[in-house]
């Protein structure tokens, strides 16, 4: 009958495409504005990688000489591990990039069956190169420390069998979670947290590319809050830019919810000079008014303690107390009780300093 719709048309009509798994799965609008800056400014070549020049140069030389070993890249998040290995793959394969690389992320199933079937099938097939030299294929296992022990033991044998035509690159945050048998088969490179100068340099590149209005204090705040994590720096930068056109120190701290340095100085002044009840009352008030997290205050106060002059034995006991408070807060203990413990620790430290004087 005219006007009737078949069941096949209903099933297939206007179905949204299923999202891809993995870090690089990003939906980009036609004008490119929807792209997160983390992906938009991801290094495309080894020359673009912000830091770790010694590691990058070593890998680059091995690639040029066609002597690339199995790699194990480890270190904190946001330090350029995935970007480096993807840049190596682009350099090796060019337009054939997607055909010559098998990328498995933590979001994919990577149990023992995947190692025995999918990885083994990919590694066992010979790659045909129409150029001068034959290219080895690359298996990229991101977040390798999330793989089960059984899968890692199975992978050990696969790496051994197919070394002739396949290279394996393992990426992880905690190298101690990768079995020693896998570690010994790979060349290990540790990616340390990025130096402040490298983070600043990369952020300046983004500022120029986007044409942004960023104060020097705002840039310093971004570098400080990133703690050497480039991904974190770019995410904070983009979210602050969405909230405020002029990016200042205050705008950055308001966006992230971290306590301002001047607030930390004020809190430390109260802790070191006021009585127990006055300190508790004022810190509780500023905490409630500004919506600060006590764990952030404890961490910042700890950094402040390292900068001021204090007898070493008093500093040792105080740092130990602050570490205990942070540990208890991580288990969800009552904030008000832990704030009392924080003020009590400083009151005891002050008594020790007076006794020593």
C-alpha positions in Angstrom: 0.0 0.0 0.0 1.1 3.5 -0.7 2.5 5.5 2.2 3.3 2.3 4.3 6.9 2.0 5.7 8.7 -1.4 5.7 10.2 -2.7 8.9 13.7 -2.5 7.3 13.2 1.2 6.7 12.2 1.7 10.4 15.3 -0.2 11.6 17.8 1.6 9.5 16.3 5.1 9.4 18.2 7.9 11.1 20.2 5.6 13.3 23.1 7.5 14.8 26.6 6.0 14.1 28.1 4.0 16.9 31.0 5.7 18.5 34.5 4.3 18.1 36.4 3.1 21.2 39.7 4.5 22.3 41.4 7.8 23.1 41.2 9.2 19.6 37.5 8.8 19.2 36.4 12.4 18.8 33.3 13.8 17.0 34.4 16.8 14.9 31.9 19.3 13.5 32.4 20.6 10.0 33.9 23.9 11.3 36.2 22.1 13.7 35.0 24.0 16.8 33.7 20.9 18.6 37.1 19.3 18.6 38.7 19.1 22.1 42.0 20.9 22.2 43.6 17.7 23.5 43.0 16.1 20.1 43.2 19.2 18.0 46.7 20.0 19.2 48.0 16.4 19.5 51.5 16.2 18.0 51.3 14.8 14.4 55.1 14.2 14.1 58.0 13.4 16.4 59.3 16.9 15.9 56.1 18.3 17.5 56.4 16.3 20.7 56.8 18.9 23.4 59.4 17.3 25.7 61.5 14.2 26.3 63.8 15.0 23.4 66.3 12.3 24.4 63.7 9.6 24.2 62.1 10.9 21.0 65.5 11.3 19.3 66.5 7.7 20.2 63.2 6.3 18.9 63.5 8.5 15.7 67.1 7.1 15.1 66.0 3.5 15.6 63.1 4.1 13.2 65.3 5.7 10.5 67.7 2.7 10.7 64.9 0.2 10.5 65.9 -1.3 13.9 62.8 -0.4 15.9 62.5 -2.8 18.9 59.5 -3.7 21.0 58.7 -0.7 23.1 57.4 -0.2 26.7 56.5 3.4 27.4 55.5 4.2 30.9 54.9 7.2 33.1 52.1 9.5 34.4 49.1 10.4 32.2 49.4 13.3 29.8 53.2 13.1 29.2 53.1 12.2 25.5 53.4 8.4 25.4 50.5 7.7 23.0 51.3 10.8 20.9 54.9 9.6 20.5 54.0 6.1 19.3 51.3 7.4 17.0 53.8 9.9 15.5 56.3 7.0 15.0 53.5 5.0 13.2 52.7 8.0 10.9 56.4 8.3 10.0 56.7 4.6 9.3 53.6 4.0 7.3 52.3 7.4 6.0 49.1 6.8 4.0 49.0 3.1 5.0 48.8 4.1 8.7 45.4 2.5 9.4 46.2 -0.8 7.6 49.6 -1.4 9.3 48.6 -0.7 13.0 46.4 -2.6 15.4 45.4 -0.3 18.3 43.8 -1.7 21.4 42.8 0.6 24.2 41.6 -0.1 27.8 38.1 0.4 26.5 38.4 -2.6 24.2 38.2 -6.2 25.3 41.8 -7.4 25.7 41.4 -10.7 27.5 43.3 -13.9 26.7 40.9 -14.7 23.8 41.7 -11.4 22.0 45.4 -12.1 22.4 45.1 -15.6 21.0 42.8 -14.6 18.1 42.7 -11.0 17.1 46.3 -10.0 18.0 47.8 -13.3 16.7 45.8 -13.1 13.4 47.1 -9.6 12.8 50.7 -10.4 13.8 50.9 -13.7 11.9 50.0 -12.2 8.4 52.9 -10.9 6.4 52.8 -7.3 5.3 53.5 -6.5 1.6 55.5 -3.4 0.9 55.7 -2.1 -2.6 58.5 0.3 -1.7 62.2 -0.5 -1.3 62.2 -2.1 2.2 59.6 -4.3 3.8 57.8 -2.6 6.7 57.0 -4.4 10.0 53.5 -4.0 11.4 52.8 -2.4 14.7 50.5 -3.6 17.5 49.8 -0.7 20.0 48.4 -1.8 23.4 47.4 1.3 25.3 46.9 1.0 29.1 48.7 -2.3 29.1 48.7 -2.4 32.9 44.9 -3.0 32.8 45.4 -6.3 31.0 44.8 -9.5 33.0 47.9 -11.6 34.0 46.7 -14.5 31.8 46.4 -12.2 28.7 50.0 -10.8 29.5 51.4 -14.4 29.7 49.7 -15.3 26.4 51.0 -12.1 24.8 54.6 -13.0 25.8 54.5 -16.0 23.5 52.9 -14.1 20.7 55.7 -11.4 20.8 58.3 -14.1 20.6 56.8 -15.9 17.7 56.0 -12.9 15.4 59.0 -10.7 16.1 60.2 -11.1 12.4 57.3 -9.0 10.9 55.6 -7.3 13.9 56.6 -4.8 16.6 54.7 -4.4 19.8 54.4 -1.1 21.7 53.0 -1.3 25.2 51.9 1.9 27.0 51.1 2.0 30.7 51.0 4.3 33.8 52.3 1.7 36.3 55.1 -0.5 35.0 55.0 -2.7 38.1 51.7 -4.1 36.8 53.3 -5.4 33.7 54.8 -8.9 34.2 58.6 -9.1 34.2 58.5 -11.5 31.2 57.0 -8.8 29.0 59.2 -6.0 30.4 62.4 -8.0 29.5 61.2 -8.4 25.9 60.8 -4.6 25.4 63.0 -1.5 25.4 61.7 0.6 28.3 61.3 4.4 28.2 60.1 6.4 31.2 58.1 9.5 30.4 58.5 11.8 33.4 56.0 14.6 34.2 56.6 17.5 31.8 58.8 20.4 32.8 57.0 23.7 33.4 58.9 25.4 30.5 57.6 22.7 28.0 54.0 23.1 29.2 54.2 26.9 29.0 55.7 26.7 25.5 53.0 24.4 24.2 50.2 26.5 25.8 51.7 29.6 24.1 51.4 27.8 20.8 47.7 27.1 21.5 47.2 30.8 22.5 48.6 32.0 19.2 46.7 29.4 17.2 43.4 30.3 18.8 44.0 34.0 19.2 43.2 34.1 22.9 43.5 36.9 25.6 45.5 35.3 28.4 47.1 37.2 31.2 50.6 36.2 32.4 49.2 35.2 35.8 46.5 33.0 34.1 49.2 31.2 32.1 51.3 30.7 35.3 48.2 29.3 37.1 47.6 26.8 34.2 51.2 25.6 34.3 51.1 25.2 38.1 47.8 23.3 38.2 48.8 21.0 35.4 51.5 19.3 37.5 53.4 18.2 34.4 50.2 16.7 32.7 49.8 18.3 29.2 46.3 16.8 28.8 45.2 18.2 32.1 46.6 21.7 31.2 44.7 21.8 27.8 41.5 20.6 29.4 41.6 23.2 32.1 42.6 25.8 29.5 39.7 25.0 27.2 37.1 24.9 30.0 38.3 28.2 31.4 38.1 29.8 27.9 34.5 28.6 27.6 33.7 30.3 31.0 35.7 33.5 30.5 37.0 35.4 27.5 39.8 37.0 29.4 41.8 34.2 31.1 43.3 35.4 34.5 44.6 33.5 37.5 41.3 34.0 39.3 39.3 32.6 36.3 41.5 29.5 36.2 41.1 28.8 39.9 37.4 29.5 39.9 36.9 27.1 37.0 38.9 24.2 38.6 37.6 24.8 42.2 41.2 24.9 43.6 41.9 27.3 46.4 43.6 30.5 45.4 47.2 31.0 46.7 46.1 34.1 48.7 43.4 32.0 50.4 46.0 29.4 51.3 48.3 32.1 52.7 45.4 33.5 54.8 44.5 30.0 56.1 48.2 29.3 57.0 48.3 32.7 58.8 45.3 31.7 61.0 46.8 28.2 61.6 50.1 29.6 62.8 48.9 32.6 64.8 45.2 32.3 65.9 43.8 30.2 68.8 42.3 26.8 68.1 38.6 27.9 68.2 39.3 31.1 66.0 41.2 29.2 63.4 38.6 26.4 63.2 35.8 28.9 62.9 37.4 31.1 60.2 38.7 28.2 58.1 35.3 26.5 58.2 33.6 29.7 57.2 36.0 30.3 54.1 35.6 26.6 53.2 31.8 26.8 53.2 31.7 30.3 51.5 34.0 29.4 48.6 33.1 25.7 48.3 36.7 24.5 48.8 37.6 20.8 49.2 39.5 20.2 52.5 41.8 17.7 50.7 43.0 20.5 48.4 43.6 22.8 51.4 45.6 20.1 53.1 47.8 19.6 50.0 48.4 23.3 49.5 49.1 23.9 53.2 51.7 21.0 53.0 53.5 22.8 50.1 53.4 26.0 52.1 55.0 24.3 55.2 58.0 23.3 53.0 58.6 27.0 52.2 58.6 28.6 55.7 61.3 28.5 58.3 60.6 26.0 61.1 62.5 23.6 63.4 63.1 20.4 61.5 61.6 18.1 64.2 58.4 20.2 64.3 58.2 20.1 60.5 58.6 16.3 60.4 55.7 15.8 62.9 53.5 18.3 61.1 54.0 16.8 57.7 53.3 13.3 59.1 50.0 14.6 60.7 49.0 16.2 57.4 49.7 13.0 55.5 47.5 11.1 58.0 44.7 13.6 57.5 44.9 13.3 53.7 44.9 9.5 54.0 41.7 9.6 56.1 40.0 12.1 53.7 40.6 9.7 50.8 38.5 7.1 52.7 35.6 9.6 53.0 36.0 10.6 56.6 34.0 13.6 58.0 35.4 16.9 56.8 34.6 18.8 59.9 36.5 16.3 62.2 39.5 16.3 59.8 39.5 20.1 59.8 39.6 19.9 63.6 42.5 17.5 63.3 44.3 19.9 61.0 44.0 22.9 63.4 45.0 20.6 66.3 48.2 19.5 64.5 49.2 23.2 64.0 48.3 24.1 67.6 50.6 21.2 68.8 53.4 22.3 66.5 53.2 25.9 67.8 53.4 24.6 71.4 56.5 22.6 70.4 58.1 25.7 68.8 57.4 27.8 71.9 58.9 25.0 74.2 62.0 24.8 71.9 62.5 28.6 72.0 
